[in-house]
Amino acid sequence: MTSPPSHSTSVGVHESVPGSIHMRVRAVSEAHPQYVVVTLGSTGDLYPLMRIAKTLQALGRKVTFITHAVHAKQLHGSGFAFVGLGTEEDYLRLVQNPDLWDERKGFSVLLANYRDYLEEFDAAVRSVVGAAPIVAIAHFLAVPGAAILRERGLITSIVAVHLASSSLRTCHDPLRIGPITIARWVPMSWRRALWRFIDTRWIDPVGIAQINAARASLNLPKVSSSFFAHIEDAPDLAVTAFPTWFAPIMPDWPQPLLPGDFQLFEAAPQDRFTPELSAFLAAQDKPLVFTPGTANRHAAAFFASALAAVTSLERRAIFLTTERTQVRANLPATVLWQPYAPLSQLLPHAEVLVHHGGIGTTAEALRAGTPELVAPFGFDQFDNGACVASLGVGLVIPSKRLRPRKLARSLRTLLSSNSIRSRCAELATRFIPPHDPAVLCKEIERLAHGQHVV
C-alpha cells in the first residue's frame, strides 16, 4: 500500500549518530552528493528504501530519510537524519478508511490530501539543504514533489524507485489493470485509449488537480500531462526494486531505466520471536501463515475464511495482524495470533503463506521457498499475485472472492503439489548469494551524479 500523508508536519523528529545508459545532461559538483530518500505508505514501502538509505550511509554519504512520522520507531537508531511527515492520527485516519481498499475509490483516497503533502515535502527538504548537491531517491508517488523542488533549485537530480512493476504502466502484454488482464488480441490503440479513460475518469481529476494547485501557489507552470505520465517523465533515472525474472522490462517503460533487485528487509536483533511463537513453532507440524499486510484494518473476513479453512483441513495456523479485533477472540489452540513476526525468520518454519500480495511479502516468500496463496485487496497486489501465479510458485484468489471452501481447496493444492514446491525451491536459489545493494547504489550515484563511486 502506498499513500501520501495529510497536512500536519513534524520536521526533524530525530537524528541518530552514526555504463550504457544515456542520462540527461546536468551541471553537477565534483563533490559527493547528499541524499534525500523519501517513501510513502506502509512498512512494505518503507523497508526497501531504508535498505537503500543504509547502504548509501555505509558508502559514506549523508542521508536524510523522509516518510510518515508514524514510522519513527522503525527509523530509530538508523544513524541518519529522519524527517517525519504528518501525524500518527493522519496515517490511521487514512488506513482506517474502508474505501482505501476499493478497486475504484482507493487511488482517490490516497490522493485526497496530495497538495498538502507536496507543501510538507518542500518544507522538509528546506530543513536539510546543505552545500553539497542533493539527489532525491523517491518512491514513485513522491516524484511530483521532487520535481517541484528541482525546479526551485533545491535538488539536482531525481531517482524514482519503483517497488512493483504495476507502477510502471505498459500497453504491452501482460497488461493488467487491477484484477483484470487484458486479452492479447486487444489492439494497441484500444489499450492506449483504455489508459487514457482511466486517467481521465479516476486518476487525473484528483492527482493532477492537487499537483497543479500546489504548483500554482509556488508560481510554477501547470503540469499538462496525466498524473502517471508526469511521474514517468520527471525523473532523471528510474530504478526497479525487483528483478527482471520476476517482472520483465517492458518496451514502453520510461528511460533511462536501471534494473535492480528486491530490497529485502533484514530483521534487527531485537525482532525475535515471542515465547508463545517459539513454542508454537516447536510443536507438531509446520503451520500455515496468514497476513493481510501491516496497513490493512479491514481484513476480518480474510481471517474468518482462514479460520474456517484451517479448521476443515485440521491444520495449524499463525495469524499476523497488528489489529487484534480483526481476529476472533476465542481462537482454538491450533491457531496463534501474533501482532508481528519478521517474515525472513518466520517463513522457513511455514508450510504455506497466505497474504495480500504486497511486494515485500511476496519477495520474502520467494526467498524462503514457501508456496504462496495471494488474496489481493488493491493497488499493486493484483499484479504481484499474477506474477506469483505465472512463476508457478502459488495461486491467487481475489480477497472479495475469498470463501472458506475455495480457500481450503486451494490450500490442499499448495500442500500437495510437488511441482509448486519444486519451483519454489528453484527460485529460492536466486537469492543465493544474497543481493548486494551496494552495487545498485553505486550505479545509481554514477548515473544520477555523473561520477564513478569506489
C-alpha positions as CSV (number, residue, x, y, z in Angstrom):
1,M,0.0,0.0,0.0
2,T,1.3,3.5,-0.8
3,S,-0.2,6.7,0.4
4,P,0.7,10.4,0.9
5,P,0.3,11.9,4.3
6,S,-2.1,14.7,5.2
7,H,-1.3,18.2,6.2
8,S,0.4,18.1,9.6
9,T,4.2,18.1,9.5
10,S,6.8,17.2,12.1
11,V,10.3,18.2,10.9
12,G,13.4,16.8,12.5
13,V,11.9,14.0,14.6
14,H,15.3,12.7,15.5
15,E,18.8,12.4,14.2
16,S,21.0,9.4,15.3
17,V,24.8,9.4,15.3
18,P,26.2,7.1,13.4
19,G,27.7,2.5,-18.3
20,S,25.4,2.1,-21.1
21,I,22.5,4.3,-20.0
22,H,22.3,7.8,-21.5
23,M,21.5,10.4,-18.9
24,R,20.1,13.9,-19.3
25,V,22.9,16.4,-19.1
26,R,23.1,18.4,-15.9
27,A,25.8,20.6,-14.3
28,V,26.9,18.8,-11.2
29,S,29.5,19.3,-8.5
30,E,32.6,17.0,-8.2
31,A,31.7,16.5,-4.5
32,H,29.7,13.5,-3.4
33,P,26.1,14.4,-3.3
34,Q,23.9,14.2,-0.2
35,Y,20.7,12.2,-0.4
36,V,17.1,12.7,0.5
37,V,15.3,9.4,0.5
38,V,11.6,9.7,0.6
39,T,8.9,7.0,0.7
40,L,5.2,6.9,1.4
41,G,2.8,4.2,2.6
42,S,3.1,1.1,4.8
43,T,6.1,-0.7,6.2
44,G,6.2,-2.6,2.9
45,D,7.0,0.7,1.2
46,L,9.4,1.8,4.0
47,Y,11.8,-1.1,4.3
48,P,13.2,-1.3,0.7
49,L,14.0,2.4,0.8
50,M,15.5,2.0,4.2
51,R,17.9,-0.6,2.9
52,I,19.0,1.8,0.1
53,A,19.4,4.6,2.6
54,K,21.5,2.4,4.9
55,T,23.7,1.3,2.0
56,L,24.3,4.9,0.9
57,Q,25.2,5.7,4.5
58,A,27.7,2.8,4.6
59,L,29.3,4.3,1.5
60,G,30.0,7.4,3.5
61,R,27.1,9.6,2.1
62,K,25.0,12.0,4.1
63,V,21.4,10.7,4.0
64,T,18.1,12.2,5.2
65,F,15.1,9.9,5.3
66,I,11.6,11.4,4.8
67,T,8.5,9.5,5.4
68,H,5.3,9.3,7.6
69,A,6.0,10.4,11.2
70,V,4.2,7.2,12.3
71,H,7.3,5.2,11.1
72,A,9.7,6.9,13.5
73,K,10.0,3.7,15.6
74,Q,11.3,1.8,12.6
75,L,13.8,4.6,11.8
76,H,15.1,4.9,15.4
77,G,18.8,4.1,15.6
78,S,19.2,4.2,11.8
79,G,22.1,6.6,12.0
80,F,20.7,9.1,9.5
81,A,18.5,12.1,9.9
82,F,14.8,11.5,9.8
83,V,12.1,14.0,8.9
84,G,8.6,12.9,9.8
85,L,5.5,14.0,7.7
86,G,2.1,14.2,9.2
87,T,1.0,12.6,12.5
88,E,0.1,9.2,13.6
89,E,-3.6,10.3,13.6
90,D,-3.3,11.3,10.0
91,Y,-1.9,7.9,9.0
92,L,-4.5,6.0,11.0
93,R,-7.3,8.1,9.5
94,L,-6.2,7.1,6.1
95,V,-5.7,3.3,6.7
96,Q,-9.0,3.1,8.6
97,N,-10.9,4.4,5.6
98,P,-12.6,1.3,4.0
99,D,-12.6,3.0,0.6
100,L,-8.8,2.7,0.6
101,W,-9.2,-1.0,-0.5
102,D,-11.9,-0.3,-3.1
103,E,-10.6,-1.0,-6.6
104,R,-12.1,2.2,-8.0
105,K,-12.0,4.6,-5.0
106,G,-8.7,3.6,-3.5
107,F,-6.5,6.0,-5.5
108,S,-8.7,9.0,-4.8
109,V,-8.4,8.2,-1.1
110,L,-4.6,8.2,-1.4
111,L,-4.5,11.5,-3.3
112,A,-7.2,13.3,-1.3
113,N,-4.6,15.5,0.5
114,Y,-1.8,15.4,-2.1
115,R,-1.4,19.2,-2.3
116,D,-0.7,19.3,1.5
117,Y,1.9,16.5,1.1
118,L,3.7,18.5,-1.6
119,E,3.9,21.5,0.6
120,E,5.2,19.4,3.5
121,F,7.8,17.8,1.4
122,D,9.1,21.3,0.3
123,A,9.4,22.3,3.9
124,A,11.1,19.1,4.9
125,V,13.8,19.4,2.2
126,R,14.4,23.0,3.0
127,S,15.3,21.9,6.6
128,V,18.2,19.8,5.4
129,V,19.6,21.8,2.5
130,G,23.4,21.9,2.6
131,A,26.3,22.9,0.4
132,A,26.5,19.6,-1.5
133,P,24.1,18.8,-4.3
134,I,21.1,16.9,-3.3
135,V,19.9,13.8,-5.1
136,A,16.3,12.7,-4.3
137,I,15.7,9.0,-4.2
138,A,11.9,8.9,-4.3
139,H,9.1,6.4,-4.1
140,F,7.2,6.9,-7.3
141,L,4.4,8.8,-5.6
142,A,6.9,11.3,-4.2
143,V,8.2,12.2,-7.7
144,P,5.9,15.2,-8.3
145,G,7.1,16.7,-5.0
146,A,10.7,16.1,-6.0
147,A,10.0,17.7,-9.4
148,I,8.8,20.9,-7.7
149,L,12.0,21.0,-5.6
150,R,14.2,20.5,-8.6
151,E,12.5,23.4,-10.4
152,R,13.1,25.6,-7.4
153,G,16.8,24.7,-7.3
154,L,16.7,22.7,-4.0
155,I,17.7,19.3,-5.5
156,T,19.8,18.5,-8.6
157,S,18.5,15.0,-9.6
158,I,15.6,12.7,-9.1
159,V,15.8,8.9,-8.9
160,A,12.4,7.3,-9.0
161,V,12.3,3.9,-7.3
162,H,9.5,1.5,-8.4
163,L,8.9,-1.2,-5.8
164,A,6.5,-3.1,-8.0
165,S,6.0,-3.4,-11.8
166,S,2.5,-2.1,-11.7
167,S,3.6,1.5,-11.0
168,L,5.4,1.4,-14.4
169,R,2.4,1.3,-16.7
170,T,2.6,-0.5,-20.0
171,C,0.4,-1.2,-23.1
172,H,2.2,-4.5,-23.8
173,D,1.4,-8.0,-22.6
174,P,0.8,-9.0,-19.9
175,L,-1.4,-5.9,-19.5
176,R,-3.2,-6.0,-16.1
177,I,-5.4,-3.3,-14.7
178,G,-6.3,-4.2,-11.1
179,P,-7.9,-7.7,-11.2
180,I,-8.4,-7.6,-15.0
181,T,-6.0,-9.0,-17.5
182,I,-6.5,-7.5,-21.0
183,A,-6.8,-10.1,-23.7
184,R,-3.8,-10.4,-26.1
185,W,-5.9,-9.7,-29.1
186,V,-6.9,-6.2,-28.0
187,P,-5.3,-3.7,-30.4
188,M,-2.6,-1.3,-29.2
189,S,-4.8,1.7,-30.0
190,W,-7.5,0.4,-27.7
191,R,-5.0,-0.2,-24.9
192,R,-3.8,3.4,-25.0
193,A,-7.4,4.6,-25.1
194,L,-8.2,2.4,-22.0
195,W,-5.3,4.0,-20.0
196,R,-6.5,7.5,-21.1
197,F,-10.0,6.7,-19.9
198,I,-8.7,5.5,-16.5
199,D,-6.6,8.7,-16.2
200,T,-9.4,11.0,-17.2
201,R,-12.1,9.2,-15.2
202,W,-10.3,8.3,-11.9
203,I,-6.7,9.5,-11.6
204,D,-6.2,13.0,-13.0
205,P,-9.3,14.7,-11.6
206,V,-7.7,14.2,-8.2
207,G,-4.0,13.8,-8.8
208,I,-3.2,16.5,-11.4
209,A,-5.6,18.9,-9.8
210,Q,-3.7,18.5,-6.5
211,I,-0.3,18.9,-8.1
212,N,-1.3,22.0,-10.1
213,A,-2.8,23.6,-7.0
214,A,0.5,23.2,-5.2
215,R,2.5,24.4,-8.2
216,A,0.3,27.5,-8.7
217,S,0.9,28.5,-5.1
218,L,4.6,28.5,-5.9
219,N,4.2,30.3,-9.2
220,L,5.2,27.2,-11.2
221,P,3.6,26.3,-14.5
222,K,0.9,23.7,-14.6
223,V,1.6,20.1,-15.4
224,S,-0.2,19.4,-18.7
225,S,0.3,15.7,-18.9
226,S,-1.5,13.0,-17.0
227,F,-0.5,12.1,-13.4
228,F,1.3,8.9,-14.3
229,A,3.0,10.5,-17.4
230,H,4.4,13.2,-15.1
231,I,5.7,10.5,-12.7
232,E,7.4,8.8,-15.7
233,D,8.8,11.9,-17.4
234,A,10.1,13.9,-14.4
235,P,12.8,11.6,-13.0
236,D,16.4,11.7,-14.3
237,L,16.6,8.0,-13.6
238,A,14.1,5.2,-12.9
239,V,15.1,2.2,-10.8
240,T,13.2,-1.1,-10.4
241,A,13.3,-2.7,-6.9
242,F,12.5,-6.1,-8.3
243,P,14.4,-8.4,-10.7
244,T,13.7,-9.0,-14.3
245,W,12.9,-12.7,-13.7
246,F,10.0,-11.6,-11.5
247,A,8.7,-8.9,-14.0
248,P,10.4,-8.4,-17.3
249,I,11.2,-4.9,-18.6
250,M,8.5,-3.5,-20.9
251,P,9.4,-1.6,-24.2
252,D,7.3,1.4,-23.1
253,W,8.7,1.8,-19.6
254,P,10.5,5.2,-19.0
255,Q,14.1,5.6,-19.9
256,P,16.8,5.7,-18.6
257,L,15.9,2.7,-16.6
258,L,18.2,0.8,-14.2
259,P,17.0,-2.7,-13.4
260,G,17.5,-3.6,-9.8
261,D,16.5,-6.4,-7.4
262,F,14.3,-7.0,-4.3
263,Q,15.5,-4.7,-1.5
264,L,14.7,-7.1,1.3
265,F,14.3,-6.2,5.0
266,E,16.7,-7.7,7.4
267,A,15.2,-8.1,10.9
268,A,17.0,-6.4,13.7
269,P,18.4,-8.5,16.5
270,Q,15.6,-7.3,18.8
271,D,13.0,-8.6,16.4
272,R,12.9,-12.0,18.0
273,F,10.0,-14.5,18.2
274,T,7.8,-14.1,21.3
275,P,8.0,-17.1,23.7
276,E,4.5,-18.1,22.6
277,L,5.5,-18.1,18.9
278,S,8.7,-20.1,19.6
279,A,6.7,-22.7,21.5
280,F,4.1,-22.9,18.8
281,L,6.7,-23.4,16.1
282,A,8.5,-26.1,18.1
283,A,5.3,-28.2,18.4
284,Q,4.0,-30.6,15.8
285,D,3.9,-29.9,12.0
286,K,4.7,-26.6,10.2
287,P,1.9,-24.1,10.4
288,L,0.2,-22.1,7.7
289,V,0.8,-18.3,8.0
290,F,-1.8,-15.7,7.2
291,T,-1.3,-11.9,6.9
292,P,-3.3,-9.2,5.1
293,G,-0.4,-6.7,5.4
294,T,0.5,-4.1,8.1
295,A,-1.7,-1.3,6.8
296,N,-4.9,-3.3,6.4
297,R,-7.6,-2.6,9.0
298,H,-10.4,-4.2,7.1
299,A,-9.4,-7.9,7.0
300,A,-11.9,-9.5,9.4
301,A,-13.5,-11.5,6.6
302,F,-10.0,-12.6,5.4
303,F,-9.3,-14.1,8.9
304,A,-12.7,-15.6,9.2
305,S,-12.3,-17.5,6.0
306,A,-8.8,-18.5,7.1
307,L,-10.0,-19.9,10.4
308,A,-12.8,-21.9,8.8
309,A,-10.4,-23.3,6.1
310,V,-7.7,-24.4,8.5
311,T,-10.3,-25.9,10.8
312,S,-11.7,-28.0,8.0
313,L,-8.2,-29.0,6.9
314,E,-7.2,-29.8,10.5
315,R,-4.0,-27.7,10.1
316,R,-2.3,-25.3,12.5
317,A,-2.0,-21.6,11.6
318,I,-0.5,-18.3,12.6
319,F,-2.5,-15.1,12.1
320,L,-0.4,-12.0,11.8
321,T,-2.1,-8.6,12.2
322,T,-1.5,-5.6,14.5
323,E,-5.3,-5.3,14.8
324,R,-6.4,-7.9,17.3
325,T,-10.0,-7.1,16.7
326,Q,-9.8,-8.5,13.1
327,V,-9.3,-12.0,14.6
328,R,-11.9,-14.0,16.6
329,A,-11.3,-13.6,20.3
330,N,-11.5,-17.3,21.3
331,L,-9.1,-18.9,18.8
332,P,-8.6,-22.7,19.1
333,A,-5.2,-24.0,20.4
334,T,-4.2,-24.8,16.9
335,V,-4.3,-21.2,15.8
336,L,-2.0,-18.5,17.2
337,W,-2.4,-14.7,16.8
338,Q,0.7,-12.5,16.7
339,P,0.9,-8.8,16.2
340,Y,4.2,-9.1,14.3
341,A,6.9,-11.5,13.4
342,P,9.8,-10.9,10.9
343,L,8.9,-12.9,7.8
344,S,12.5,-13.5,7.0
345,Q,12.8,-15.6,10.1
346,L,9.2,-17.0,10.2
347,L,8.7,-18.3,6.7
348,P,11.4,-21.0,6.8
349,H,9.1,-22.6,9.5
350,A,5.9,-22.2,7.5
351,E,4.2,-24.7,5.1
352,V,2.3,-22.1,3.1
353,L,2.0,-18.3,3.2
354,V,-1.5,-16.7,2.5
355,H,-1.1,-13.0,2.1
356,H,-2.3,-9.8,0.4
357,G,0.3,-9.6,-2.3
358,G,2.5,-6.8,-1.1
359,I,5.7,-6.8,-3.0
360,G,7.9,-7.2,0.1
361,T,5.8,-10.1,1.5
362,T,5.8,-11.7,-1.9
363,A,9.6,-11.4,-2.2
364,E,10.1,-12.9,1.3
365,A,8.1,-16.0,0.4
366,L,10.2,-16.4,-2.8
367,R,13.4,-16.1,-0.8
368,A,12.2,-18.7,1.7
369,G,10.9,-21.1,-1.0
370,T,7.5,-21.0,0.6
371,P,4.4,-21.6,-1.6
372,E,2.1,-18.6,-1.7
373,L,-1.6,-18.0,-1.9
374,V,-2.2,-14.4,-2.8
375,A,-5.5,-12.7,-1.9
376,P,-5.1,-9.2,-3.3
377,F,-7.1,-6.3,-1.9
378,G,-6.0,-3.4,-4.2
379,F,-3.2,-1.4,-5.9
380,D,-0.1,-3.4,-7.0
381,Q,-1.3,-6.5,-5.2
382,F,-3.2,-7.9,-8.1
383,D,-0.2,-7.6,-10.4
384,N,2.1,-9.1,-7.9
385,G,-0.3,-12.1,-7.4
386,A,-0.4,-12.6,-11.2
387,C,3.4,-12.7,-11.2
388,V,3.4,-15.3,-8.5
389,A,1.0,-17.5,-10.4
390,S,2.9,-17.1,-13.7
391,L,6.1,-18.2,-12.0
392,G,4.4,-21.3,-10.8
393,V,5.0,-20.7,-7.1
394,G,1.5,-20.1,-5.9
395,L,-2.2,-19.4,-6.5
396,V,-4.4,-16.3,-6.5
397,I,-7.9,-15.7,-5.1
398,P,-9.0,-12.0,-5.0
399,S,-9.9,-11.1,-1.5
400,K,-13.5,-10.2,-2.5
401,R,-13.9,-13.9,-3.7
402,L,-12.2,-15.5,-0.7
403,R,-14.5,-18.1,0.8
404,P,-13.7,-20.9,3.3
405,R,-14.3,-23.8,0.8
406,K,-12.4,-22.1,-2.1
407,L,-9.6,-21.3,0.2
408,A,-9.4,-24.8,1.6
409,R,-9.4,-26.3,-1.9
410,S,-6.5,-24.0,-2.9
411,L,-4.6,-24.8,0.2
412,R,-4.9,-28.5,-0.4
413,T,-3.4,-27.9,-3.9
414,L,-0.5,-26.0,-2.5
415,L,0.1,-28.5,0.3
416,S,0.1,-31.5,-2.1
417,S,1.7,-30.1,-5.3
418,N,5.3,-31.3,-5.9
419,S,5.7,-29.1,-8.9
420,I,4.9,-25.9,-7.0
421,R,7.3,-26.9,-4.2
422,S,10.0,-27.8,-6.7
423,R,9.5,-24.4,-8.4
424,C,9.7,-22.6,-5.1
425,A,12.9,-24.3,-4.2
426,E,14.3,-23.5,-7.7
427,L,13.6,-19.7,-7.4
428,A,14.9,-19.6,-3.8
429,T,18.3,-20.3,-5.2
430,R,18.2,-17.0,-7.0
431,F,18.7,-15.3,-3.6
432,I,22.0,-17.2,-3.0
433,P,24.3,-15.4,-2.7
434,P,22.3,-12.5,-1.3
435,H,21.8,-9.4,-3.4
436,D,24.4,-6.7,-2.6
437,P,22.6,-3.4,-2.5
438,A,25.9,-1.5,-2.7
439,V,26.2,-2.5,-6.3
440,L,22.9,-0.8,-7.1
441,C,23.6,2.3,-5.0
442,K,27.0,2.8,-6.7
443,E,25.4,2.6,-10.1
444,I,22.6,5.0,-9.0
445,E,25.2,7.5,-7.9
446,R,27.3,7.1,-11.1
447,L,24.3,7.7,-13.3
448,A,22.5,10.3,-11.2
449,H,25.6,12.3,-10.3
450,G,27.9,11.7,-13.2
451,Q,30.8,10.1,-11.4
452,H,32.1,6.6,-10.6
453,V,31.9,5.5,-7.0
454,V,34.7,3.4,-5.4
